Amino acid sequence: MSNLLKEKKYALMQRKGKRRQLVCAGTEMADVKISNDFYVPRNRVDYYFSYNSYTAQGIVRKWKSDAEIFKNIIDVTAKKKTSTVVVLLSGKIILTATSVDTIRKRMEDAEKSESRLTPK
């Protein structure tokens, strides 16, 4: 199955509001809710951190000032205060108002559901 076809199928599943899982080549990837109607496959998240420290704010400010990195930043805060920064393996950076503890819990839940779905 081509990547374009996978992405279209994934987008269609999101629009229809069906199960938040993408099935591709016999494996299931659990999605993690990052923000309202914004989901990311758990295995594509590189790391995430809280935006509340001066160090994190400085890093994001530096990323925003760099034109190459700026086009990879996705802001899904909906005009709310940024709380967490999620960095994907592809290099995309997601700014969200969801707390880092909530995202951590959702990542753990997705990992549990993913391990439950895989055959032993």
Steps between C-alpha positions, in 0.01 A plus 500: 500500500648833400566774757254733327226239523578443870481873569168534314356205691623649827350842420171338401487310830558823688224686310245226555582488872564125491742311721818695558727230362672462167545151364784462253683189385354287777611722789287735703625835621316664787440872467556752776269799537722809506227761481135530406457296177878468461647149527855375445610134465681407822796342324573826313555708816870553569466690828284755679570753773334770706507855365482656848874538564710792375734255329217343296359841410844609385540190284160552335573871450827403328314248281243763403773746399666244270315502166583135416364372831208746512324333207503171697317649801131416535309709756182325621446706814185675367618833644554345845822501701757251367557224753683217320736463205484171307782417256434235236754271336440684170628824658158663533445692824152520651408768756195405704300625798460146639709443812805277485352268766188445291707421192719263704190316622358480147833367370500229768138407424581479128799276575283271713231475234765441234658216698155349561425500126824338385490118476729306733 
